[in-house]
């Protein structure tokens, strides 16, 4: 806790008496063990989100892709384990990729999960798609996870993925001319200093 507060505030040391007192007072709200419970996310400045997108089959030689992209300059986005992809294609494979390549069609901002939030969407976190071209090389270069599955069975990412500004997660089937359904879940949080973007 002390190290985290010192790092967040940009301090050199975490044993200053004032920092110790602050860590004691804030330990409940900042308890890392409770990050999965988002009842206190407003205090932490987080925005939990969820959204889904159906991308139709585009035709022979065309790949259908669904993307969630962090277009901000000051958000860290966590795409959580359990984010789903499903395909009705006989090829039966679903691929997940982290990439900076931007897909062609803007499908709007991603929906907030927290009904107390003043807006219904997360600023600068968008869904994009593409089904009118071949699979871009920039997407396959970032391909990190794929699952072969029976037709129409959804598959999920079994781990969380951290998305800094100008990066994204793309879900797509393993064959051309196949529709894809992508359902994203996660949370977005504003950075305090640039150290959070440069580990």
C-alpha positions as CSV (number, residue, x, y, z in Angstrom):
1,X,0.0,0.0,0.0
2,X,2.8,2.4,0.9
3,X,4.7,1.7,-2.2
4,X,1.6,2.1,-4.4
5,X,0.7,5.5,-2.8
6,X,4.3,6.8,-3.1
7,X,4.4,5.7,-6.8
8,X,1.0,7.2,-7.6
9,X,2.0,10.5,-6.0
10,X,5.4,10.5,-7.6
11,X,7.3,10.5,-4.3
12,X,10.8,9.1,-3.7
13,X,10.0,7.2,-0.5
14,X,6.9,5.6,1.0
15,X,7.7,5.7,4.8
16,X,6.9,9.3,5.4
17,X,4.6,9.7,8.4
18,X,2.0,11.5,6.3
19,X,2.0,8.9,3.7
20,X,1.7,6.1,6.3
21,X,-1.4,7.9,7.8
22,X,-2.9,8.3,4.4
23,X,-2.4,4.7,3.5
24,X,-4.1,3.7,6.8
25,X,-7.1,5.9,6.1
26,X,-7.5,4.8,2.4
27,X,-6.7,1.1,2.8
28,X,-10.4,0.1,2.6
29,X,-11.0,2.0,-0.7
30,X,-7.7,0.9,-2.2
31,X,-7.5,-2.6,-1.0
32,X,-6.2,-4.6,-4.0
33,X,-8.1,-7.7,-2.9
34,X,-11.4,-5.8,-3.4
35,X,-10.7,-4.5,-6.9
36,X,-13.1,-7.1,-8.4
37,X,-16.0,-5.6,-6.4
38,X,-16.9,-2.3,-8.1
39,X,-19.2,-0.8,-5.4
40,X,-16.3,1.6,-4.6
41,X,-15.1,2.3,-8.1
42,X,-16.4,5.8,-8.1
43,X,-14.0,6.7,-5.2
44,X,-11.2,5.2,-7.2
45,X,-12.1,7.0,-10.4
46,X,-12.7,3.8,-12.3
47,X,-15.4,3.2,-15.0
48,X,-16.5,-0.5,-15.3
49,X,-17.8,-1.2,-18.8
50,X,-19.4,-3.9,-20.9
51,X,-20.5,-4.0,-24.5
52,X,-21.2,-6.4,-27.4
53,X,-21.0,-6.2,-31.1
54,X,-22.1,-8.5,-34.0
55,X,-20.1,-8.2,-37.2
56,X,-21.7,-9.8,-40.2
57,X,-20.0,-12.0,-42.8
58,X,-18.3,-9.7,-45.3
59,X,-18.0,-12.0,-48.3
60,X,-15.2,-14.2,-49.9
61,X,-11.8,-13.0,-48.9
62,X,-13.1,-10.6,-46.3
63,X,-12.5,-11.1,-42.5
64,X,-15.0,-9.9,-39.9
65,X,-13.4,-8.3,-36.9
66,X,-14.6,-6.6,-33.7
67,X,-12.4,-4.2,-31.8
68,X,-12.4,-2.3,-28.5
69,X,-9.9,0.6,-28.7
70,X,-8.5,3.1,-26.2
71,X,-8.5,6.4,-28.0
72,X,-7.7,8.5,-24.9
73,X,-4.4,10.0,-23.8
74,X,-5.0,9.5,-20.1
75,X,-6.9,6.2,-19.6
76,X,-5.6,2.7,-18.8
77,X,-8.1,0.1,-19.9
78,X,-8.3,-3.4,-18.5
79,X,-10.1,-5.9,-20.7
80,X,-10.9,-8.5,-18.1
81,X,-10.8,-12.3,-18.3
82,X,-14.1,-13.6,-19.5
83,X,-14.3,-11.3,-22.6
84,X,-16.2,-13.5,-25.2
85,X,-15.9,-14.2,-28.8
86,X,-18.2,-16.5,-30.8
87,X,-18.4,-17.4,-34.5
88,X,-21.0,-19.3,-36.5
89,X,-18.4,-20.4,-39.0
90,X,-17.7,-24.0,-39.7
91,X,-14.0,-23.2,-39.3
92,X,-14.7,-23.0,-35.6
93,X,-11.7,-20.9,-34.4
94,X,-11.8,-17.6,-32.6
95,X,-8.7,-15.4,-32.3
96,X,-7.8,-12.6,-29.9
97,X,-5.2,-9.9,-30.7
98,X,-3.7,-6.8,-29.1
99,X,-2.8,-4.2,-31.7
100,X,-2.5,-0.6,-32.5
101,X,-4.2,-1.1,-35.9
102,X,-7.4,0.9,-36.2
103,X,-10.4,-0.9,-37.9
104,X,-12.5,1.0,-40.4
105,X,-16.0,1.3,-38.9
106,X,-16.8,3.3,-35.7
107,X,-19.6,1.7,-33.7
108,X,-19.6,4.3,-30.9
109,X,-18.6,4.5,-27.2
110,X,-18.5,1.5,-24.9
111,X,-21.3,1.2,-22.3
112,X,-20.7,1.8,-18.6
113,X,-21.7,-1.1,-16.2
114,X,-22.2,1.2,-13.2
115,X,-25.7,2.7,-13.2
116,X,-24.6,5.5,-10.8
117,X,-22.2,6.9,-13.4
118,X,-23.3,10.3,-14.8
119,X,-22.9,9.1,-18.4
120,X,-23.9,5.9,-20.0
121,X,-20.6,5.4,-21.8
122,X,-16.8,5.6,-21.2
123,X,-15.2,8.7,-22.9
124,X,-12.7,7.8,-25.6
125,X,-13.2,4.0,-25.3
126,X,-14.8,2.8,-28.6
127,X,-16.0,-0.2,-30.4
128,X,-14.9,-0.5,-34.0
129,X,-15.3,-3.2,-36.7
130,X,-14.4,-4.3,-40.2
131,X,-15.8,-6.8,-42.7
132,X,-14.9,-5.4,-46.0
133,X,-11.2,-6.3,-46.4
134,X,-8.7,-9.0,-45.8
135,X,-7.3,-9.4,-42.3
136,X,-4.7,-6.6,-41.8
137,X,-1.1,-7.6,-41.0
138,X,-1.1,-5.3,-38.0
139,X,-3.8,-7.5,-36.4
140,X,-2.1,-10.8,-37.0
141,X,1.2,-9.4,-35.7
142,X,-0.5,-8.9,-32.4
143,X,-2.3,-12.3,-32.3
144,X,-1.7,-13.8,-28.9
145,X,-4.6,-16.2,-28.2
146,X,-6.7,-18.5,-30.3
147,X,-9.2,-21.3,-29.6
148,X,-10.5,-24.0,-31.9
149,X,-14.1,-24.6,-30.9
150,X,-17.3,-26.3,-32.1
151,X,-19.5,-24.2,-34.3
152,X,-21.4,-21.3,-32.4
153,X,-19.7,-22.1,-29.0
154,X,-18.4,-18.9,-27.4
155,X,-14.9,-18.8,-26.0
156,X,-13.3,-16.3,-23.6
157,X,-9.9,-14.8,-22.9
158,X,-8.8,-16.6,-19.7
159,X,-6.7,-13.6,-18.5
160,X,-6.9,-9.9,-18.3
161,X,-5.2,-7.6,-20.9
162,X,-4.0,-4.1,-20.1
163,X,-4.6,-1.6,-23.0
164,X,-2.7,1.7,-22.8
165,X,-3.7,4.7,-25.1
166,X,-3.8,4.0,-28.8
167,X,-3.9,0.2,-28.3
168,X,-6.8,-2.3,-28.7
169,X,-8.1,-5.8,-28.4
170,X,-9.5,-7.4,-31.6
171,X,-11.6,-10.6,-31.8
172,X,-12.1,-12.3,-35.1
173,X,-12.9,-15.8,-36.6
174,X,-10.2,-18.0,-38.1
175,X,-11.7,-17.9,-41.6
176,X,-13.0,-15.4,-44.1
177,X,-16.7,-14.7,-44.8
178,X,-17.8,-15.7,-41.2
179,X,-19.7,-13.5,-38.8
180,X,-18.3,-12.8,-35.3
181,X,-20.0,-11.8,-32.0
182,X,-17.7,-10.1,-29.5
183,X,-18.7,-9.2,-25.9
184,X,-16.2,-7.1,-24.0
185,X,-16.1,-6.5,-20.2
186,X,-13.5,-4.5,-18.2
187,X,-12.8,-1.3,-16.5
188,X,-11.1,2.0,-17.4
189,X,-9.2,4.2,-15.0
190,X,-7.5,7.6,-15.4
191,X,-3.7,7.7,-14.9
192,X,-2.2,9.9,-12.2
193,X,1.3,10.3,-13.8
194,X,3.1,9.0,-16.9
195,X,5.0,6.5,-14.9
196,X,1.9,4.3,-15.0
197,X,2.2,4.1,-18.8
198,X,5.9,3.4,-18.8
199,X,6.7,0.6,-16.4
